[in-house]
Amino acid sequence: MNKSVKGIDIFFKHVSSSAYERPAFGFQATNMIIQQLIQKDFIIVGDIEGEVKSTLNGIAKCKEECHKW
Protein backbone atom coordinates (compact mmCIF):
# COMPACT_ATOMS: atom_id res chain seq x y z
CA MET A 1 0.00 0.00 0.00
CA ASN A 2 2.77 2.45 0.79
CA LYS A 3 4.62 1.86 -2.48
CA SER A 4 3.71 3.68 -5.65
CA VAL A 5 4.69 3.53 -9.29
CA LYS A 6 4.84 6.21 -11.96
CA GLY A 7 2.37 4.36 -14.19
CA ILE A 8 0.81 1.04 -15.04
CA ASP A 9 0.88 -1.12 -18.16
CA ILE A 10 -2.36 -2.25 -19.75
CA PHE A 11 -2.21 -5.01 -22.34
CA PHE A 12 -5.04 -5.65 -24.77
CA LYS A 13 -5.74 -9.24 -25.75
CA HIS A 14 -7.16 -8.31 -29.15
CA VAL A 15 -6.29 -5.20 -31.16
CA SER A 16 -8.06 -4.23 -34.37
CA SER A 17 -6.16 -2.92 -37.38
CA SER A 18 -7.88 0.46 -36.99
CA ALA A 19 -6.18 0.85 -33.61
CA TYR A 20 -2.82 1.00 -35.39
CA GLU A 21 -4.17 3.62 -37.79
CA ARG A 22 -5.57 5.73 -34.95
CA PRO A 23 -3.48 5.47 -31.77
CA ALA A 24 -5.93 7.86 -30.05
CA PHE A 25 -8.37 4.92 -29.79
CA GLY A 26 -5.87 3.05 -27.63
CA PHE A 27 -5.31 6.08 -25.41
CA GLN A 28 -9.07 6.59 -25.07
CA ALA A 29 -9.65 2.94 -24.14
CA THR A 30 -6.81 3.03 -21.61
CA ASN A 31 -8.19 6.19 -20.01
CA MET A 32 -11.61 4.55 -19.71
CA ILE A 33 -10.06 1.50 -18.01
CA ILE A 34 -8.13 3.71 -15.56
CA GLN A 35 -11.31 5.67 -14.75
CA GLN A 36 -13.19 2.43 -14.04
CA LEU A 37 -10.39 1.18 -11.76
CA ILE A 38 -10.53 4.48 -9.85
CA GLN A 39 -14.35 4.40 -9.61
CA LYS A 40 -14.25 0.82 -8.27
CA ASP A 41 -11.69 1.98 -5.68
CA PHE A 42 -9.01 -0.43 -6.92
CA ILE A 43 -6.34 2.26 -7.50
CA ILE A 44 -5.54 5.82 -6.54
CA VAL A 45 -3.77 8.15 -8.98
CA GLY A 46 -1.93 11.12 -7.53
CA ASP A 47 -2.60 14.52 -9.08
CA ILE A 48 0.81 16.08 -8.70
CA GLU A 49 3.26 13.39 -9.79
CA GLY A 50 0.86 10.89 -11.37
CA GLU A 51 1.76 8.13 -8.93
CA VAL A 52 -0.45 5.03 -8.99
CA LYS A 53 -1.19 3.15 -5.77
CA SER A 54 -3.31 0.08 -5.09
CA THR A 55 -6.08 0.41 -2.53
CA LEU A 56 -7.05 -2.26 -0.03
CA ASN A 57 -9.97 -3.13 -2.33
CA GLY A 58 -7.57 -3.42 -5.26
CA ILE A 59 -5.24 -5.73 -3.37
CA ALA A 60 -8.16 -7.90 -2.20
CA LYS A 61 -9.48 -8.15 -5.79
CA CYS A 62 -6.02 -9.07 -7.05
CA LYS A 63 -5.69 -11.83 -4.48
CA GLU A 64 -9.17 -13.10 -5.34
CA GLU A 65 -8.40 -13.21 -9.07
CA CYS A 66 -5.00 -14.86 -8.54
CA HIS A 67 -6.55 -17.69 -6.53
CA LYS A 68 -8.90 -18.49 -9.43
CA TRP A 69 -5.96 -19.67 -11.52
C-alpha positions as CSV (number, residue, x, y, z in Angstrom):
1,M,0.0,0.0,0.0
2,N,2.8,2.4,0.8
3,K,4.6,1.9,-2.5
4,S,3.7,3.7,-5.6
5,V,4.7,3.5,-9.3
6,K,4.8,6.2,-12.0
7,G,2.4,4.4,-14.2
8,I,0.8,1.0,-15.0
9,D,0.9,-1.1,-18.2
10,I,-2.4,-2.3,-19.7
11,F,-2.2,-5.0,-22.3
12,F,-5.0,-5.6,-24.8
13,K,-5.7,-9.2,-25.7
14,H,-7.2,-8.3,-29.2
15,V,-6.3,-5.2,-31.2
16,S,-8.1,-4.2,-34.4
17,S,-6.2,-2.9,-37.4
18,S,-7.9,0.5,-37.0
19,A,-6.2,0.9,-33.6
20,Y,-2.8,1.0,-35.4
21,E,-4.2,3.6,-37.8
22,R,-5.6,5.7,-35.0
23,P,-3.5,5.5,-31.8
24,A,-5.9,7.9,-30.1
25,F,-8.4,4.9,-29.8
26,G,-5.9,3.0,-27.6
27,F,-5.3,6.1,-25.4
28,Q,-9.1,6.6,-25.1
29,A,-9.6,2.9,-24.1
30,T,-6.8,3.0,-21.6
31,N,-8.2,6.2,-20.0
32,M,-11.6,4.5,-19.7
33,I,-10.1,1.5,-18.0
34,I,-8.1,3.7,-15.6
35,Q,-11.3,5.7,-14.7
36,Q,-13.2,2.4,-14.0
37,L,-10.4,1.2,-11.8
38,I,-10.5,4.5,-9.8
39,Q,-14.4,4.4,-9.6
40,K,-14.3,0.8,-8.3
41,D,-11.7,2.0,-5.7
42,F,-9.0,-0.4,-6.9
43,I,-6.3,2.3,-7.5
44,I,-5.5,5.8,-6.5
45,V,-3.8,8.1,-9.0
46,G,-1.9,11.1,-7.5
47,D,-2.6,14.5,-9.1
48,I,0.8,16.1,-8.7
49,E,3.3,13.4,-9.8
50,G,0.9,10.9,-11.4
51,E,1.8,8.1,-8.9
52,V,-0.4,5.0,-9.0
53,K,-1.2,3.1,-5.8
54,S,-3.3,0.1,-5.1
55,T,-6.1,0.4,-2.5
56,L,-7.0,-2.3,0.0
57,N,-10.0,-3.1,-2.3
58,G,-7.6,-3.4,-5.3
59,I,-5.2,-5.7,-3.4
60,A,-8.2,-7.9,-2.2
61,K,-9.5,-8.2,-5.8
62,C,-6.0,-9.1,-7.1
63,K,-5.7,-11.8,-4.5
64,E,-9.2,-13.1,-5.3
65,E,-8.4,-13.2,-9.1
66,C,-5.0,-14.9,-8.5
67,H,-6.6,-17.7,-6.5
68,K,-8.9,-18.5,-9.4
69,W,-6.0,-19.7,-11.5
